[in-house]
């Protein structure tokens, strides 16, 4: 984000009234008759997402921003683009939680991806007496996800994803280990190698470690398919068009790690990102091949376009070997989750009810919701292979469920695990939600870990 969304305290600013429908009538009754008539002429009623400019004798006298849920950052996100350029200062005292939501929402609304195209109108700036540090870190994490996902594969391949992780590690004093190319076979990561071997850019497993040995240990895994052609089971053109976003799980995992480290949560984290490009080439893995995974489970390749679960299964098996008390993974997997829940609502699968409820509660608290889906184990029959322990795909029935069931197979019984199938993308632009990369489930995941670290 090249243009800061916040104004310094000494910047001249116009008053900004934050009103909802319930409080509008009382506020309206206290305004001068001319202002009231002006607002009435526009039919303004402080509906969520609305804005009204207040005229003065020498130009603008201020503005009214219609908001909804005052703890939802997106209630304020339209202000950055709907208001004229310049600084705007909220009128009246705000509780700390509302002020933090306002700060975060304003920043989300001011976001522009400008790596390849500069210019356009600068967002309006918000002036606050004091900025909330945690809200600032949350905004930085969400911005990272958007930037990384928006970056095309030419500049965000496995090597650049490694560079992103290395930059985070250096910034926070974390350790970074990378296993790349044929070393994946030597160190028993066969499915990561199989999926990525056809690309001119070597597949790799990126491992970031941070925290004190005495702290509670959490493993965070993210799908890093930097581009997905579908492999030999080639995607059609419209299905391949936005496949730069298939590393959205890795973006969430790394951004979450950055948040944990920036906020110095008393946790020990192991972050694992299998980073590959699922390409077409003479040595691409083929339908019908059988790969014996790190866990010793043989998998028949039913569909090369179900590659995300293949790279994740080796990473999850490795995560389990570290004996964390909790494993979280982030991955845009099958389109079935989008058919079921749409683009805004990530699908949550968990083998532990307390963990699932904790994430759901965190989603309600942060207004960053997730929706729990069932690990319906009878559907494992859809992953049956006649020649291997498991198939990587199968029936089109219950695609999101079978993807999660496949991943669960690589974790030991009794290890709490949650899988978030997050789209990481906005198909269309809305206030605070520009078309392109998006952080979905990131803020609630952070709130979950923050609560667990305190507990």
Buried (B, 14 or more C-beta within 10 A) or exposed (E): BEBEBBBEEEEEBBBBBBBBBEEBEEBBEEBEEEBEEBBEEEEBBBEBBBBBBBEEEEEBBBBBBBBBEBBBBBBBBBBBBBBEEBBBBBBEEBEEEBBBBBBBBBBBBBBBBEEEEEEEEBBBBBBBEEBBEBBBBBBBBBBBBBBBBBBEBEEBBBBBBBEBBBEBBEEBEBEBEBBBBEBBBEEBBBBBBBBBBBBEBBBBBBBBBBBEEEBBBBBBBBBBBBBBBBBBBEBEEEBBEBBBBBBBBBBBBBBBBBBBBBBEBEBBBBBBBBBBBBBBEEEBBEBEEBBBBBBEBBBBBBBBBBBBBBBBBBBBBBBBEBEBEBBBBBBBBBEBBBEBBEBBBBBBBBBBEEBBEBBBBBBEBBBBBBBBBEBEEEBBEBBEBEEBBBBBBBBEEBBBBBBBBBBBBBBEEEBBBBBBBBBBBBEEEEBBBBEBBBBBBBBBBBBBBBBBBEE
